[in-house]
Amino acid sequence: MSLFSGRRLTQTQLQQDIDGLRQGIYSDKYFANVVQILQGLIAEGYRFSGTAPRSLPVDLTEIDVGNIIVEAQIFNRRAPQVLVGGVDAALSMLRHATGYFKGDQFIETWENLEIRAVQDGDLTHYDGDPTQAQPVIKIHGHYRDFALLETPLLGVLTHISRIATNVYELLQAANGKPVLFFPARFDLPQTQASDGYAYWLAVQRYNQDAGKILTPSISTDAQGLWWNGRGGGTVPHALIASFLGDSAEAMVAFARHIPITTPRILLADFDNDTITATRQTLNAYWQHYRAALLTGDETEQKRWTLNGVRLDTAGNLVDAGLPADAEPGVSPALVKAVREAIDTA
C-alpha cells in the first residue's frame, strides 16, 4: 500500500489484463519456455540427475525440479536511492496471475506464496555494491507458478519507480516550488494512470521529507485515477486560434463558460506579443470585474479575475515587446517586462 494513503491499490483501480498475464502474452518468451519445461518434468516425475557446483546438505536425486521452490528477490541498482512505486500493482499481478493451467482451467496458487515487500513511497538505497542491494519484493514459492510474471513485475516496478524518482529529484531541485505534471501527450494513454500515480508518490514523499505542503497538479483525469485526483488546465493555443488569434476574446469566453474554480491564466504568446495580449485581456476583464465590484457580486468578481499569465515564447523568437537583440524565448527580461505591464495596466 502507499505510505501516504494507507490503502492498497486493487484490480478495480488497476484494471490489469489478468487473462493476458496468465497466458504470458506480456512475458519474455524464455519464461514461457521455463514453465513448459517445468511442467514437462512434473509429468515425467523427473528428479535431478545432474551435478551441482555447490555442496548441498540434501540428496540431490530427490530434488523435484518441476516443483522447485525458490526465493526470487527484486531490487534496483540506481544510486544513490530510488523512490519505489509499482509495488501494489506488482502484488496485484501475483494475487491474480500466480498459478498454472490444467487444461483450459487456471488453478490459482497465490495463497502458497510467501511475499515480503516494501510499500509504494519507500526509499531504497544503493551504493554500488550489488551484494548490498535492498530488495523491493521477495517471493518464496513454486517457481513454475510465478515464472511468467517476472517480465511484467519488473516492468511495472521499473516504470513507476523511475518516474517517481525523477519527479522526486526534480522537486528537490525546485526547492519547494510547485511542479506541474504535463507529460500525457508524450506517451500512450494507457500509461497515464500509473504515470500520474508515480508523480503523486513523489509529491507526497517530498512533502514528508521537506516539511512542505505542495499540492499535486495533473493535466488529465486519468492521471489521478489511482489516488482520486482530477486533471486541471487553462487555455491551449488552439482555443486562441479558434478566435482568430484574439487572445482577449478567447479569455472572455473562457471566463464565461469555465467554472470559477479553474484559474484564469492567459496564454500570452500566440502572436509573439505578450505585453499587448496581456493588457488587452486585462482591459477586457476589467469592465466585467468593475460591474461585479459595484454590485458586490463576489462570485462574478472571481469569474473576472485574471489569475496569471503564462509565457510560452518559442526559443528561437524574440518577443515583440523586447529589443530585437534581446534574449529569445522566455527570458528574465520578458518576465520583468510582462510584470511591469501588469502593474501599470
C-alpha positions as CSV (number, residue, x, y, z in Angstrom):
1,M,0.0,0.0,0.0
2,S,1.1,3.6,-0.3
3,L,2.8,5.1,2.7
4,F,0.7,8.2,2.3
5,S,-2.9,6.9,1.8
6,G,-2.8,3.7,3.9
7,R,-4.8,2.0,1.1
8,R,-3.9,-0.9,-1.2
9,L,-4.5,-0.4,-4.9
10,T,-6.8,-3.1,-6.2
11,Q,-7.8,-4.6,-9.5
12,T,-10.8,-2.2,-9.5
13,Q,-8.4,0.7,-10.0
14,L,-5.5,-1.0,-11.8
15,Q,-7.6,-2.7,-14.5
16,Q,-4.9,-5.2,-15.3
17,D,-5.3,-7.7,-18.1
18,I,-5.4,-10.8,-15.8
19,D,-6.1,-13.3,-18.6
20,G,-3.2,-11.9,-20.6
21,L,-0.9,-12.1,-17.6
22,R,-1.9,-15.7,-17.0
23,Q,-1.4,-16.5,-20.7
24,G,2.0,-14.9,-20.6
25,I,1.5,-12.5,-23.5
26,Y,3.4,-9.8,-21.6
27,S,6.3,-12.1,-20.7
28,D,9.6,-12.6,-22.4
29,K,9.3,-15.9,-24.2
30,Y,12.1,-17.6,-22.4
31,F,9.9,-17.5,-19.2
32,A,7.2,-19.4,-21.2
33,N,10.0,-22.0,-22.0
34,V,10.7,-22.3,-18.3
35,V,7.1,-23.0,-17.5
36,Q,6.8,-25.6,-20.3
37,I,9.9,-27.4,-19.2
38,L,9.0,-27.5,-15.5
39,Q,5.5,-28.7,-16.3
40,G,7.0,-31.4,-18.6
41,L,9.3,-32.5,-15.8
42,I,6.4,-32.8,-13.4
43,A,4.6,-35.0,-15.9
44,E,7.7,-37.2,-16.2
45,G,8.2,-37.5,-12.5
46,Y,11.7,-36.2,-13.1
47,R,14.3,-35.9,-10.3
48,F,17.6,-34.1,-10.5
49,S,20.2,-36.2,-12.2
50,G,22.9,-33.7,-12.8
51,T,25.9,-32.4,-10.8
52,A,25.6,-29.4,-8.5
53,P,28.6,-27.0,-8.4
54,R,28.0,-26.4,-4.7
55,S,27.8,-28.9,-1.9
56,L,24.3,-29.1,-0.6
57,P,23.1,-30.9,2.5
58,V,20.4,-32.8,0.7
59,D,20.1,-35.9,-1.5
60,L,20.3,-34.3,-5.0
61,T,18.5,-37.3,-6.5
62,E,15.4,-36.5,-4.5
63,I,15.0,-32.9,-5.8
64,D,11.8,-32.5,-7.7
65,V,12.9,-29.8,-10.2
66,G,9.5,-29.4,-11.7
67,N,8.2,-28.3,-8.4
68,I,11.3,-26.5,-7.3
69,I,10.7,-23.9,-4.6
70,V,12.8,-20.7,-4.9
71,E,13.1,-17.3,-3.4
72,A,13.1,-14.5,-6.0
73,Q,14.4,-11.1,-5.0
74,I,13.6,-8.0,-6.9
75,F,15.9,-5.0,-6.3
76,N,17.1,-1.9,-8.1
77,R,20.6,-0.6,-8.7
78,R,20.1,3.1,-9.2
79,A,22.4,5.1,-7.0
80,P,22.1,6.7,-4.5
81,Q,18.4,5.9,-4.0
82,V,15.1,5.1,-5.6
83,L,11.6,6.2,-4.7
84,V,9.8,2.9,-5.1
85,G,6.4,2.7,-6.8
86,G,4.5,-0.1,-8.5
87,V,4.5,-2.5,-5.5
88,D,0.8,-2.6,-5.3
89,A,0.5,-3.2,-9.0
90,A,3.1,-6.0,-8.7
91,L,1.3,-7.6,-5.8
92,S,-2.0,-7.5,-7.7
93,M,-0.3,-9.4,-10.6
94,L,0.9,-12.0,-8.1
95,R,-2.5,-12.2,-6.5
96,H,-4.5,-12.8,-9.7
97,A,-2.0,-14.5,-12.0
98,T,0.0,-16.9,-9.9
99,G,-0.8,-20.5,-10.7
100,Y,-0.9,-22.8,-13.7
101,F,-3.3,-24.1,-16.3
102,K,-4.9,-27.5,-16.0
103,G,-6.4,-27.9,-19.4
104,D,-8.4,-24.7,-20.0
105,Q,-8.8,-24.1,-16.3
106,F,-6.4,-21.8,-14.4
107,I,-5.6,-23.0,-11.0
108,E,-4.8,-20.1,-8.6
109,T,-1.9,-20.8,-6.2
110,W,-1.2,-17.3,-4.8
111,E,-2.0,-18.5,-1.3
112,N,1.0,-20.7,-1.4
113,L,3.4,-17.8,-1.9
114,E,5.3,-16.1,0.9
115,I,5.9,-12.4,-0.1
116,R,7.7,-9.6,1.6
117,A,7.6,-6.1,0.1
118,V,8.3,-2.5,0.8
119,Q,5.5,0.0,0.3
120,D,4.9,2.4,-2.5
121,G,6.6,5.6,-1.4
122,D,9.5,3.9,0.4
123,L,13.1,4.8,-0.5
124,T,15.7,2.2,-1.2
125,H,19.4,2.9,-1.3
126,Y,22.3,1.6,-3.4
127,D,26.0,2.4,-3.0
128,G,27.3,0.4,-6.0
129,D,27.8,-2.9,-4.2
130,P,25.3,-5.4,-5.7
131,T,25.6,-7.7,-2.6
132,Q,24.2,-4.9,-0.5
133,A,21.2,-4.1,-2.8
134,Q,18.0,-3.7,-0.9
135,P,15.2,-6.0,-2.1
136,V,11.9,-4.3,-3.0
137,I,10.0,-7.6,-3.2
138,K,10.9,-11.2,-2.0
139,I,8.8,-14.0,-3.4
140,H,9.1,-17.5,-2.0
141,G,7.2,-20.4,-3.6
142,H,7.0,-22.8,-6.5
143,Y,8.8,-21.2,-9.4
144,R,6.6,-22.6,-12.1
145,D,3.6,-20.8,-10.6
146,F,5.0,-17.2,-11.0
147,A,7.9,-17.5,-13.5
148,L,5.7,-16.0,-16.3
149,L,5.2,-12.8,-14.2
150,E,8.9,-11.7,-14.0
151,T,8.7,-9.5,-17.1
152,P,5.5,-7.6,-16.1
153,L,6.6,-7.4,-12.5
154,L,9.9,-5.8,-13.4
155,G,8.2,-3.6,-16.0
156,V,5.7,-2.0,-13.7
157,L,8.1,-1.6,-10.8
158,T,10.8,0.0,-13.1
159,H,8.4,2.3,-14.9
160,I,6.6,3.7,-11.9
161,S,9.8,3.9,-9.8
162,R,11.7,5.7,-12.5
163,I,9.1,8.4,-12.9
164,A,8.6,8.7,-9.2
165,T,12.4,9.1,-8.6
166,N,12.8,11.6,-11.4
167,V,10.0,13.7,-10.2
168,Y,11.3,13.5,-6.6
169,E,14.7,14.7,-7.7
170,L,13.1,17.5,-9.7
171,L,11.1,18.6,-6.7
172,Q,14.3,18.7,-4.6
173,A,16.0,20.8,-7.3
174,A,12.9,23.1,-7.4
175,N,13.4,23.7,-3.7
176,G,9.7,24.0,-2.7
177,K,8.3,25.4,-5.9
178,P,5.3,23.6,-7.4
179,V,6.0,21.3,-10.3
180,L,3.1,20.6,-12.7
181,F,2.8,17.2,-14.4
182,F,2.0,17.6,-18.1
183,P,3.5,14.6,-19.9
184,A,0.4,12.9,-21.3
185,R,0.9,14.0,-24.9
186,F,4.3,12.2,-24.9
187,D,3.2,8.7,-24.0
188,L,0.5,6.2,-24.5
189,P,-2.9,6.9,-23.0
190,Q,-2.7,3.6,-21.1
191,T,0.2,4.8,-19.0
192,Q,-1.5,7.9,-17.7
193,A,-2.9,6.4,-14.5
194,S,0.5,4.8,-13.5
195,D,2.4,7.9,-14.5
196,G,0.2,10.2,-12.5
197,Y,0.4,7.9,-9.5
198,A,4.2,8.0,-9.7
199,Y,4.1,11.8,-9.8
200,W,1.7,11.8,-6.8
201,L,4.0,9.5,-4.8
202,A,6.9,11.9,-5.5
203,V,5.0,14.9,-4.3
204,Q,3.8,13.1,-1.1
205,R,7.3,11.9,-0.4
206,Y,8.8,15.3,-1.0
207,N,6.2,16.9,1.3
208,Q,7.0,14.4,4.0
209,D,10.8,14.7,3.8
210,A,11.0,18.5,3.3
211,G,8.1,19.5,5.5
212,K,6.2,21.1,2.6
213,I,2.5,21.1,1.6
214,L,2.8,21.1,-2.2
215,T,-0.5,20.1,-4.0
216,P,-0.2,17.6,-6.9
217,S,-1.2,19.2,-10.2
218,I,-2.0,17.0,-13.1
219,S,-3.4,17.7,-16.6
220,T,-5.7,14.7,-17.2
221,D,-8.3,12.9,-15.0
222,A,-6.7,9.5,-15.9
223,Q,-3.5,10.6,-14.1
224,G,-5.5,10.8,-10.9
225,L,-7.4,7.5,-11.2
226,W,-5.2,5.7,-8.7
227,W,-5.3,8.4,-6.0
228,N,-8.6,10.2,-6.6
229,G,-7.0,13.2,-8.3
230,R,-8.6,15.4,-11.0
231,G,-6.9,17.0,-14.0
232,G,-6.7,20.8,-14.4
233,G,-5.9,23.1,-17.2
234,T,-6.5,26.5,-18.7
235,V,-6.1,27.6,-22.4
236,P,-4.3,25.9,-25.3
237,H,-3.2,27.8,-28.4
238,A,-5.9,26.0,-30.3
239,L,-8.6,28.0,-28.5
240,I,-7.0,31.3,-29.4
241,A,-6.7,30.1,-33.0
242,S,-10.4,29.4,-32.9
243,F,-10.9,33.1,-32.0
244,L,-8.8,34.1,-35.0
245,G,-5.8,34.9,-32.8
246,D,-7.7,37.3,-30.4
247,S,-6.3,36.2,-27.1
248,A,-8.5,38.6,-25.1
249,E,-11.7,37.5,-26.7
250,A,-10.8,33.8,-26.1
251,M,-10.2,34.6,-22.4
252,V,-13.5,36.3,-22.2
253,A,-15.2,33.2,-23.5
254,F,-13.1,31.1,-21.1
255,A,-14.3,33.2,-18.1
256,R,-18.0,33.0,-19.2
257,H,-18.1,29.2,-19.7
258,I,-15.5,27.7,-17.3
259,P,-16.2,27.4,-13.5
260,I,-14.6,29.9,-11.2
261,T,-12.7,27.1,-9.5
262,T,-10.4,26.9,-12.6
263,P,-7.8,29.7,-12.6
264,R,-8.0,32.3,-15.4
265,I,-4.5,32.1,-16.8
266,L,-3.8,33.8,-20.1
267,L,-1.6,32.0,-22.6
268,A,0.0,35.2,-23.9
269,D,2.4,34.3,-26.8
270,F,0.0,33.5,-29.6
271,D,1.1,36.3,-31.9
272,N,4.5,36.8,-30.1
273,D,3.4,40.0,-28.4
274,T,2.8,39.0,-24.8
275,I,2.6,42.5,-23.4
276,T,-0.2,43.6,-25.8
277,A,-2.1,40.4,-25.3
278,T,-1.8,40.8,-21.5
279,R,-3.0,44.4,-21.5
280,Q,-5.9,43.6,-23.9
281,T,-7.1,40.8,-21.7
282,L,-6.8,42.8,-18.5
283,N,-8.9,45.6,-20.2
284,A,-11.5,43.1,-21.3
285,Y,-11.8,41.6,-17.9
286,W,-11.8,44.9,-16.0
287,Q,-15.1,46.1,-17.4
288,H,-16.8,42.9,-16.1
289,Y,-14.9,42.9,-12.8
290,R,-15.8,46.5,-12.2
291,A,-19.5,45.8,-12.8
292,A,-19.4,42.9,-10.3
293,L,-17.5,45.1,-7.8
294,L,-20.1,47.8,-7.9
295,T,-22.9,45.3,-7.3
296,G,-20.9,43.4,-4.6
297,D,-21.1,40.1,-6.5
298,E,-18.1,38.2,-5.2
299,T,-18.7,35.2,-7.5
300,E,-18.6,37.4,-10.6
301,Q,-15.5,39.2,-9.2
302,K,-13.8,35.8,-9.1
303,R,-15.0,34.9,-12.6
304,W,-13.4,38.1,-14.0
305,T,-10.1,37.9,-12.1
306,L,-7.0,37.2,-14.2
307,N,-5.1,34.9,-12.0
308,G,-1.9,34.7,-14.1
309,V,-0.1,35.0,-17.4
310,R,1.6,32.0,-19.0
311,L,4.7,32.9,-21.1
312,D,5.4,30.3,-23.8
313,T,7.5,32.2,-26.3
314,A,9.4,29.9,-28.7
315,G,13.1,29.6,-28.0
316,N,14.0,30.9,-31.5
317,L,11.8,34.1,-31.2
318,V,12.3,37.4,-29.5
319,D,9.0,38.8,-28.1
320,A,7.7,41.9,-29.8
321,G,7.9,43.8,-26.6
322,L,11.6,43.5,-26.3
323,P,14.5,44.9,-28.3
324,A,15.4,42.9,-31.4
325,D,18.7,41.8,-29.9
326,A,17.2,40.6,-26.7
327,E,17.5,37.0,-25.5
328,P,15.0,34.8,-27.4
329,G,12.3,32.7,-25.7
330,V,11.0,33.0,-22.2
331,S,13.7,35.1,-20.5
332,P,14.2,37.1,-17.3
333,A,13.8,40.3,-19.3
334,L,10.5,39.1,-20.8
335,V,9.2,38.1,-17.4
336,K,10.1,41.6,-15.9
337,A,8.5,43.4,-18.9
338,V,5.2,41.5,-18.6
339,R,5.2,42.0,-14.8
340,E,5.6,45.8,-15.4
341,A,2.9,45.8,-18.0
342,I,0.5,44.1,-15.5
343,D,1.4,46.5,-12.7
344,T,0.9,49.6,-14.9
345,A,-2.2,48.4,-16.8
